[in-house]
Amino acid sequence: MALDPVIHAPARLQIVALLAAADEAEFGFVRDQVGVSDSVLSKHASALEGAGYVEIRKGYIGKRPRTWLKLSPQGRRAYTLHVAALQAIVARSGLTLAPE
């Protein structure tokens, strides 16, 4: 198993992990949870969309424009494989994580 270079960047990994736990998330929520600026999130979301991992939907709530992010089925598979690769690396190291 190999690490996915598209997901491996720390901010992208956080974005994908957050989206894996939800059907869809509003741009501002993702920005705040990941702790990045609008422009940084926009750049990473565009890269993830270009890889086919994230779907970006734009719309309005009343007259206010909003953007939502959603993990695509391809993105969910890529995230699952990436996590499995990380787990395999940890397992090969012999490190045992004790429950908190």
C-alpha positions in Angstrom: 0.0 0.0 0.0 1.2 3.5 -0.8 0.4 6.8 0.7 -1.7 9.0 -1.5 0.3 12.2 -2.3 -3.0 14.2 -2.9 -4.3 13.4 0.5 -1.0 13.2 2.4 -0.6 17.0 2.9 -1.6 17.7 6.5 -4.4 20.2 5.7 -5.8 18.0 3.0 -5.7 15.0 5.3 -7.7 17.0 7.9 -10.2 18.1 5.3 -10.8 14.6 3.9 -11.0 13.1 7.4 -13.6 15.7 8.4 -15.6 15.1 5.3 -15.5 11.4 5.8 -17.5 11.8 8.9 -20.3 13.9 7.3 -22.5 13.8 4.2 -21.6 17.3 3.4 -20.0 20.3 5.2 -20.3 24.0 4.7 -17.1 25.8 3.7 -16.9 28.0 6.8 -17.3 25.0 9.1 -14.5 23.1 7.4 -12.3 26.2 7.4 -12.8 26.7 11.1 -12.4 23.0 12.0 -9.2 22.7 10.0 -7.9 26.1 11.2 -6.9 27.6 7.8 -7.8 30.8 5.9 -10.5 30.9 3.2 -7.8 31.1 0.5 -5.9 28.1 1.9 -9.1 26.0 2.1 -10.1 27.1 -1.4 -6.7 26.0 -2.8 -6.8 22.6 -1.1 -10.5 22.0 -1.9 -9.7 22.8 -5.6 -6.8 20.3 -5.6 -9.0 17.6 -4.0 -11.8 18.4 -6.5 -9.3 18.1 -9.4 -8.3 14.7 -8.2 -12.0 13.7 -8.1 -11.9 13.3 -4.3 -14.2 16.2 -3.3 -17.4 17.6 -4.8 -18.0 21.3 -4.4 -21.5 22.6 -4.5 -22.4 26.3 -4.5 -25.8 27.7 -3.6 -27.6 30.3 -1.5 -29.2 30.4 1.9 -31.6 33.3 1.5 -29.5 35.9 -0.5 -26.2 34.7 1.0 -23.9 32.6 -1.2 -22.6 29.4 0.4 -20.3 26.6 -0.6 -20.5 23.0 0.5 -17.9 20.3 0.3 -18.6 16.6 0.0 -16.3 13.6 -0.2 -16.9 11.7 -3.4 -17.1 7.9 -3.5 -13.6 8.0 -5.1 -12.4 10.3 -2.4 -13.8 8.0 0.3 -12.0 5.0 -1.2 -8.7 7.0 -1.5 -9.1 8.1 2.2 -9.7 4.5 3.3 -6.7 3.2 1.4 -4.5 6.1 2.7 -5.5 5.4 6.3 -4.8 1.7 5.8 -1.3 2.6 4.5 -0.7 4.7 7.5 -1.8 1.9 9.8 0.5 -0.5 8.0 3.5 1.8 8.5 2.7 2.0 12.2 2.2 -1.8 12.5 5.5 -2.4 10.8 7.2 -0.2 13.3 6.1 -2.4 16.2 4.6 0.6 18.0 1.6 -0.3 20.1 -0.8 2.5 20.9 -2.3 2.3 24.4 -5.9 3.4 24.8 -6.2 6.7 26.6 
